[in-house]
């Protein structure tokens, strides 16, 4: 009998089906995967060292580009670490608006994940549906920040500015109707139903995802997985519940989970998370409405938060603070802080060290994509090479975060 021999092939580095510029060195026995080694570094940008070369507020623009599907989440975790060093936090309206924006960002990210993951497995229509809703979310970001993606909108002490009334009510311009957040939240559950109608009971989708890429809860913990990759294996851990931040302890929501630990379970968990995001946003909107439109969004600590323009018009002290913040930068007290948040991909944390100057001495990230990617060999071993694409997509890796 002829001896069985394996061959080694490269999958990537290219963008389609690898969710970024990723190279997988795959050992194959025929079409069966016997081993997978992810090779990273093709997108390396040195963002952490760049953060240390920039003033604290300048560095926020870098975080936007780290996980380019969750810019606001990246803003939030970095800003929370700065606020921990400075000992400040936004007033309630600012906190609730941060929650609305973070959950809208989670929805937008999950929509891109679902559309590309389904497209990887041959379901093209879902991508079009998901892009349709993501565009509505980007319209909301544009109303708030003036740009659609790299917003640099969450700032130490609050937000760059309050959202305009159109963010809540929507507007019509040049024959185009842009939804406000209230309208969008009312419509979105029906749109999520459409995604599930296309996929959840689709026999092709089931055959491509059920029983594929199984990882147990114990293995998931050993690999330090977080996010849907962990919760789909029966481990119910969510930073928003375990270590509440930005007023998440004031909201009633569930942490979706499953026990099968396969590609299908990770799909189910993320779709359920989308529904919970709608639930959280609706509660936050009610709290914002109760506060009224004149409630402040930013801290009044002028050492770290620029004063509003109208205050500069009559206060010389505010003008001095404005001048010093924008020419010298804020100077947190010497110390260190580590803050985690729940990003669309799992627990993202940032460790910042201050020596009292305008630049951080150290800024280091715990990126969920990098850590989750380690599990790809466990997920894919013994499956066909076509299933490797499903396994990788179910982890939702973003290479900008991995190669930061």
C-alpha positions in Angstrom: 0.0 0.0 0.0 1.1 3.5 -0.8 2.2 5.4 2.3 0.0 8.5 3.1 1.9 11.7 2.9 0.9 15.2 3.8 1.6 18.3 1.8 2.0 21.9 3.1 0.3 24.7 1.3 -0.1 28.5 1.9 -3.5 30.0 2.3 -2.8 33.7 1.8 -1.5 36.2 2.5 -4.5 37.8 0.8 -7.6 39.5 2.0 -10.6 37.5 0.7 -11.6 34.7 3.0 -8.7 35.5 5.4 -10.5 38.6 6.9 -7.3 40.6 6.5 -3.8 40.1 5.2 -3.3 36.7 7.0 -1.2 33.7 5.9 -2.2 30.2 7.0 0.4 27.5 6.6 -1.9 24.4 6.2 -0.7 20.8 6.4 -3.1 18.6 4.3 -3.7 14.9 4.0 -5.6 15.0 0.7 -8.2 17.6 1.5 -8.2 17.0 5.3 -6.5 19.5 7.5 -3.9 18.0 9.8 -2.4 21.2 11.0 -2.7 25.0 10.7 -0.2 27.7 11.6 -1.3 31.3 11.3 1.5 33.7 10.2 1.0 37.3 11.0 2.9 40.5 10.5 2.0 41.5 6.9 0.0 44.5 8.1 2.3 45.6 11.0 1.9 49.3 11.8 3.6 49.8 15.2 0.5 51.5 16.6 1.4 51.0 20.3 4.7 52.7 19.9 3.0 55.4 17.9 0.7 56.0 20.8 3.7 56.6 23.0 5.0 59.2 20.6 1.7 61.2 20.5 0.0 63.2 23.1 -3.0 61.5 24.8 -5.7 63.2 22.8 -3.7 62.9 19.5 -3.4 59.2 20.1 -7.2 58.6 19.9 -7.0 59.0 16.1 -4.6 56.0 16.0 -7.0 53.8 18.0 -9.7 54.3 15.3 -7.6 52.4 12.8 -6.6 49.5 15.0 -9.8 47.6 14.6 -11.3 49.3 11.7 -14.7 47.7 12.2 -14.9 49.0 15.8 -13.4 52.5 15.8 -15.7 53.8 18.6 -15.0 50.8 20.8 -11.2 51.4 20.4 -11.7 55.1 21.2 -13.7 54.1 24.3 -11.2 51.7 25.9 -8.3 54.0 25.4 -10.2 57.0 26.7 -11.4 55.0 29.8 -7.8 54.3 30.6 -6.9 57.9 30.3 -9.9 58.8 32.5 -8.8 56.3 35.1 -5.4 58.0 35.3 -7.0 61.5 35.5 -9.7 60.5 37.9 -12.6 61.9 35.8 -15.7 60.6 34.1 -18.5 62.0 32.0 -21.9 63.1 33.3 -24.8 60.8 32.8 -25.8 62.0 29.3 -22.3 61.5 28.1 -22.2 58.0 29.6 -25.5 57.0 28.0 -24.5 58.4 24.6 -21.3 56.4 24.8 -23.4 53.3 25.4 -25.6 54.1 22.4 -22.6 54.6 20.2 -20.7 51.5 21.4 -23.7 49.3 20.8 -24.4 50.8 17.4 -20.7 50.0 16.6 -21.2 46.5 17.8 -24.2 46.1 15.5 -22.3 47.5 12.5 -19.3 45.2 13.2 -21.5 42.1 13.5 -23.3 43.0 10.3 -20.0 43.1 8.4 -19.0 39.8 10.1 -22.2 38.1 9.2 -22.2 39.4 5.6 -18.6 38.4 4.9 -18.9 35.1 6.8 -22.0 34.1 4.9 -20.3 35.2 1.6 -17.3 33.0 2.4 -19.7 30.1 2.5 -21.6 31.0 -0.7 -24.5 33.0 0.7 -24.3 36.3 -1.2 -27.7 37.8 -0.5 -27.0 38.1 3.2 -24.0 40.5 2.5 -26.3 42.9 0.6 -28.9 42.9 3.5 -26.2 43.5 6.1 -24.5 46.3 4.2 -28.0 48.0 3.9 -28.3 48.2 7.7 -24.7 49.1 8.3 -25.1 52.1 6.0 -27.9 53.4 8.2 -25.6 53.1 11.2 -22.8 54.9 9.4 -25.3 57.7 8.6 -25.9 58.1 12.3 -22.1 58.3 13.0 -21.9 60.9 10.3 -24.6 63.0 11.9 -22.9 62.8 15.3 -19.2 63.1 14.3 -19.2 64.4 10.7 -17.5 61.3 9.4 -18.7 57.7 8.9 -15.9 55.5 10.2 -12.7 57.0 11.8 -14.7 59.3 14.1 -12.2 60.0 17.0 -15.5 61.0 18.7 -15.1 59.7 22.3 -12.7 62.0 24.2 -11.4 62.1 27.8 -14.3 63.4 30.0 -17.0 62.7 27.4 -17.5 63.3 23.7 -16.1 65.7 21.2 -19.5 67.3 21.1 -23.1 66.5 21.8 -25.1 64.8 19.1 -27.4 67.0 17.0 -31.2 66.6 17.1 -31.1 64.9 13.7 -29.3 61.9 15.4 -32.6 61.1 17.1 -35.1 62.3 14.6 -33.4 61.7 11.2 -33.6 64.1 8.3 -34.4 64.3 4.6 -32.0 65.9 2.1 -31.8 65.9 -1.7 -34.6 63.3 -1.7 -32.8 60.9 0.6 -34.3 60.0 4.0 -31.7 59.2 6.7 -33.2 57.4 9.7 -32.8 58.7 13.2 -31.7 56.3 15.9 -35.4 55.9 17.1 -36.6 54.9 13.7 -33.7 52.6 13.1 -34.1 50.8 16.4 -37.8 50.3 15.6 -37.0 48.7 12.3 -33.9 46.7 13.0 -35.5 43.7 14.8 -37.4 42.9 11.7 -34.3 43.2 9.6 -32.5 40.7 11.9 -35.4 38.4 11.4 -34.6 38.5 7.7 -31.0 37.5 8.3 -32.2 34.5 10.3 -34.9 33.6 7.7 -32.1 33.4 5.1 -29.7 31.3 7.2 -30.8 29.6 10.4 -32.8 26.8 8.8 -31.1 26.8 5.5 -29.9 23.2 4.9 -26.7 24.3 3.1 -25.8 26.7 5.9 -26.5 24.1 8.5 -24.3 21.5 6.7 -21.5 24.0 6.4 -21.6 25.1 10.1 -23.0 22.5 12.5 -20.5 20.2 14.0 -17.7 22.2 12.3 -14.9 23.9 14.3 -16.0 22.5 17.7 -14.1 23.8 20.8 -15.2 22.9 24.3 -15.6 25.4 27.1 -12.5 24.1 28.8 -10.4 24.4 25.7 -11.8 27.9 25.1 -10.7 29.0 28.6 -7.3 27.4 28.1 -6.8 29.4 24.9 -8.0 32.6 26.7 -10.8 33.1 24.2 -13.3 35.9 24.8 -16.4 37.2 23.0 -18.7 35.0 21.0 -16.0 32.4 20.6 -16.0 31.8 24.3 -19.7 32.2 25.0 -20.7 29.8 22.2 -18.8 27.1 24.1 -20.9 27.6 27.3 -18.7 30.0 29.2 -20.9 33.0 30.0 -18.4 35.9 30.3 -18.9 39.4 29.2 -16.9 42.4 30.4 -20.1 44.5 30.4 -21.4 42.3 33.1 -18.2 41.2 34.9 -16.6 44.6 35.1 -19.3 47.2 34.2 -18.0 50.4 32.6 -19.7 53.5 31.2 -22.9 52.9 33.1 -23.6 49.4 31.7 -24.5 48.3 35.3 -27.7 50.4 34.9 -29.0 48.4 31.9 -31.0 45.2 31.8 -29.7 42.8 29.2 -28.8 39.2 28.8 -25.5 37.6 27.7 -26.3 35.1 24.9 -24.5 31.8 25.0 -24.6 28.3 23.6 -23.1 25.0 24.4 -22.2 23.3 21.1 -19.0 25.4 20.5 -19.2 25.0 16.7 -19.4 27.5 13.8 -23.2 27.5 14.0 -23.2 28.2 17.7 -20.9 31.2 17.2 -23.3 32.5 14.5 -26.3 32.1 16.9 -24.6 33.9 19.7 -23.6 36.9 17.6 -27.1 37.2 16.1 -28.6 37.1 19.6 -26.1 39.8 20.7 -27.4 42.0 17.9 -30.9 41.7 19.5 -29.5 42.5 22.9 -27.7 45.6 21.5 -31.1 46.9 20.3 -32.5 46.3 23.8 -29.6 48.2 25.5 -29.8 51.1 23.0 -33.6 51.5 23.6 -33.0 51.7 27.4 -30.2 54.2 26.9 -32.4 56.4 24.7 -35.1 56.4 27.4 -32.5 57.6 29.9 -31.2 60.3 27.6 -34.7 61.5 27.0 -35.4 61.7 30.7 -32.4 63.9 31.3 -33.4 66.4 28.7 -31.5 68.0 25.8 -29.7 70.5 27.9 -27.9 68.0 30.1 -24.1 68.2 29.7 -22.1 65.5 27.9 -18.6 66.4 29.1 -16.9 66.6 32.5 -16.4 70.2 33.8 -12.8 69.4 35.0 -11.0 72.0 33.0 -7.5 70.5 33.7 -8.3 67.6 31.3 -11.4 68.6 29.3 -11.5 71.6 26.9 -14.1 74.2 27.9 -17.0 74.8 25.5 -16.6 77.7 23.1 -19.4 79.8 24.8 -17.5 79.6 28.1 -14.3 80.8 26.5 -16.1 84.0 25.4 -16.5 85.2 29.0 -13.9 83.3 31.1 -10.2 84.1 30.9 -9.5 81.0 33.1 -11.3 78.8 30.5 -9.4 80.4 27.7 -6.1 79.6 29.5 -7.1 76.0 30.0 -8.2 75.8 26.3 -4.8 77.1 25.2 -2.8 74.8 27.4 -4.7 71.6 26.5 -4.4 72.2 22.8 -0.8 73.4 22.8 0.8 71.3 25.6 -1.7 68.4 25.9 -3.3 67.0 29.1 -1.0 65.7 31.8 -2.4 62.8 33.8 -0.8 62.2 37.2 2.0 59.6 37.3 0.5 56.1 37.6 -0.8 53.2 35.6 -4.2 51.9 34.6 -5.6 48.8 32.8 -9.1 49.0 31.5 -11.0 46.3 29.6 -14.2 46.6 27.5 -16.3 44.2 25.5 -15.5 44.8 21.9 -17.5 43.0 19.1 -14.6 40.4 19.1 -14.2 39.9 22.8 -12.3 41.5 25.7 -10.1 44.3 24.5 -8.0 46.0 27.2 -5.4 48.8 27.3 -2.6 49.3 29.8 -1.4 52.8 30.0 1.5 54.1 32.1 1.9 57.9 32.8 4.9 59.7 34.2 3.1 63.0 34.5 4.0 64.2 31.0 1.8 64.8 28.0 2.8 61.5 26.4 2.1 58.0 27.8 5.3 56.1 28.8 3.7 52.8 27.7 0.5 52.0 25.9 -0.2 48.3 25.4 -3.3 46.5 24.1 -4.8 43.1 24.9 -6.3 42.4 21.4 -9.1 39.8 21.3 -8.5 39.0 17.6 -4.8 38.0 18.2 -5.7 35.8 21.1 -8.7 34.2 19.5 -6.8 33.4 16.4 -4.6 31.0 18.3 -7.4 28.5 18.4 -7.7 28.1 14.6 -5.6 24.9 14.6 -7.8 23.3 17.3 -10.9 24.3 15.3 -9.8 23.2 11.9 -7.9 20.0 12.6 -9.6 17.0 11.0 -12.0 19.0 8.8 -11.8 19.6 5.1 -9.9 22.6 3.8 -13.2 24.2 2.7 -14.2 24.1 6.4 -11.1 26.0 7.4 -12.7 29.1 5.8 -15.8 28.6 8.0 -13.7 28.1 11.1 -11.6 31.2 10.5 -14.6 33.4 9.7 -16.4 32.2 12.9 -13.6 33.8 15.0 -14.1 37.2 13.3 -10.5 38.2 13.3 -9.4 41.7 12.3 -5.8 41.9 11.2 -5.4 45.6 11.9 -5.9 44.7 15.6 -3.6 41.6 15.4 -0.8 43.4 13.6 -1.2 46.7 15.5 
